[in-house]
Amino acid sequence: MPITRQGANGAMTPESIQAMIDRAIQRNSTQDDGSQTKGVVGLSQWIEKMESVFHISGCAVENQVKFSTCTLLGVALTWWNGHVRTLGHDAAYAMTWGTFKKKLTDKYCPNGEIKKLEIELWNLKVRGNDVAAYTQRFQELALMCTKFLADETAKIDKYIGGLPDNIHGNVMSARPKTLDFAIELANDLMDQKLRTYAERQNENKRKADDSSRNNHQQQPHKKQNVARAYTASLW
């Protein structure tokens, strides 16, 4: 990866941001067609990724739209190119990241789709003992259902509410202050439950096998005793 140059305050220079853009264009030209903004959850993940890149790289505000649009693919890229043709190149790239993000969200996250995700989140529960799958889907939905989960406390309460009875009480009694801690605790508790269950199953199987072997060993002796008793009765 080429070394980027930064200014004295740590912010990326126009040359360095252009190098990032060039790499993004080159990388996208070798990938299969597929929009990174496909689906409302995918869009939210893409936005979070872009904002993380902005923060880590020190990307200047005026370059954020330029960089992020160079990572678009498929229908999302077609949509953006249409905006560029309509607004003109300079006006389109003078747009702030906030404005661009709102346009993108309005396009790919209509209110009806968000409502469907909110309903799914409301009814989301652990299936069987698969806490990992539940956690992944919860985090995906939480990215989009920001009105439904307004703060960290609401997220924690909803997450705990979807846990199975065998760990629900333990997680709640711990009163986690962050969602990350609640998730870690739920996974640890479920792992312990599953290990205990597996150990119990193995112990029961061992006892059953031992009992079966003892019965087989005792059976010949019982037959001999019956035979002796029968013989004795004849005399």
N, C-alpha and C positions, 0 to 999 in steps of 0.2 A: 504494500500500500504506500503511495507517495506520501512524503512528509508535508504536512500543511503548515503554512506560515501564519503566525498569529501576531496581533498588534501588542503593544506594550501592556494594555489592560487585559490581555488574555482573550479578547474577542477575535473571531476569525476575520481575516482580511478578504476583500473581494476576490483575490486570486485563489485563496484556499477554498472559499465556498464554491467558486467555479470548478475547482478540481473535484469537489464532492459531487457536483451536478454532473460533470463529465463521467465520473465513475458510475453514477446511478443510471445514466442513459446507456452506457455500455453494458451494465449488468442486466438491465431490462430487455435489451435487444437480444439477449441469449436465452431468455426465459420463455416458457410456454405462455400463450395468451390466457389471461385470467385476471379479473379485476381484483385489486387488493381491497376494494371497498364493497365487495359483494356481500350483501347481507348487513343488517344493522349491527350485529355483534362484530363482524369483521371490520366494519367501518370504525367502530369505537376503538377496537384494538389498533387499527392503523393510525388513528388520531393520537392515541397514547404513545405509540412508537415514535411518531414524528416529534411530538412535544418532548419526549425523552432525548431524542437526537439533538433537538434545538438546545436543550439545557446542557447536555454533555459537551457539545461542540462549541458552544458560545455563538451559535448562529445569530447574526444580526437580524433585527426585526424586519428590515426591508428585504431580506433574502429568504425569509421563511416560506413564502408562497412559491417562489421560484424553485427552491429545493424540493418542497413537498410535491409539487405538480410533476416534477421529473420522475417521481417514483410511481405515478399512476399507470395503470395498464388497462387494456380492453375497453369496456364501455365507459369506465370512469375517465379514461384519457380522451375518448371521443367527446364526452360531455364537456371536459375542460377546454378542448380545442374549439368547441362551438362557442364558448364564452370568449375566448381570445379573439375569434373572428368577429363576434358581435361588439365587444368593447374596444377592440384594438389592443395591440401588444402592450403598449406602455400602460394603459389604464388597467388592463387585466393584472399585470404584475405589480402594479402599485397598490393593489388590494391588500388589506391587512390580513393576518392569519385568522383573526377572529371572524371577519366577514367571510373569508373563504370557507372556514369551518362551518359556519351557519348555512351557507349556500349548499355545501356538500351534504350536510345533515338533513336539510329540507328536501333535498333531492332523493336521498337513499333511506331516510328514516321518517316516512310519513307517520302521522299520528296513529293511524290504524295499526301499523306494524308495531309501534311502541306499546300500544294497548294490548296486543297479543302477547308481547313479552312480559308485560306486567302481570297478566293473568297466569302465564306459565310460572312466573316467579312466585306468585301468591300460592299456587298449588304444589310447588316443588317440594319433594320429600325424598329421603334416601330410599332407594329400592334395594331390598334385601339388606346386605351389609356393605354395599359399595359406597362408602363415604367419599372416596377419591373422585368418582364420577359425579356425585352430587356436588362436591366442592367446586369442581371445574365448571359445571353448568351454572352454579350459583354466581361464581365470579364473572362469568360471561354476561349473564343477565343483569347483574348489578352495575355493570359499566353503562348500560343504556337506561335502566330504570332509576334515574337519578331523582325524580320527583317522588317516586314510591319509597326510595331509601334515601332520605334527605341527609342523614348524618351517620357517623360510625355506630352509634348506639342502635339505630334502626337496623343497620346491616347485621350487627351481632345478634339482635333479638330474632330477626327473620331467619338467619342461618341456624341458630340453635333450635328454632321452632320446627325445622325440617329434619332434625336428627331422630334416629330411632329410639324407642323407649329404653333400650339397654344401656345407652350412654347419655341420653338427654339430661337426666337429673344431675349426673356428675359434672357435665360441662356447665350447666346453669349454676350449680352451687359454687363453682370456681369463680364466678362473676368476672369473666374476661373483659378487659378494658379495650382490647383491639380485636378486629376481625381475624388478623393473622394468628393471634394467640388462641382464639376459639377454634380455628381450623386445625392448628397444630395439636391442640388438646384432644379434639374429636378424633383425629386420625390415630393418635397414640392410644387412646382408650379403646378404639375399635380393634386395633392391632392386638392389644392385650386380650380382649374378649375372644378374638378368633384363635389366638394361640392357646388360651385356656380351653376353649372348646375342642380344638384339635388334640390337645394332651389328654383331655377326658375321654375322647373317642378312642384314642390309642390304648388308654388304660382299660377301658371297658372291653375292647377287643382282646387284649392280653388275658384278662380274667376269663373271658368266654373260651378262649383257646385252651387255657389251663384246665378249666372245668371239663371241656370236651375230652382232653387227654386223660384226665383222671377217671372219667366215666368209662373210657375204652379199656383202661388198665383194670378197673374193678369188674368189668363184665365177665371175663373168664372165670374169676374166683366165684362169682355168683352162680354161674352155670355148674361149676364143680360141686358147690355146696348143695344145690338143688338135686344133682345126680346122686350124691351120697345119701341125702335124706330119702329119696325115692327108693334106693336100694335097701336101706335100712328098714323101710316100711314093708318090704316084701318078706323080710325074715321075721 
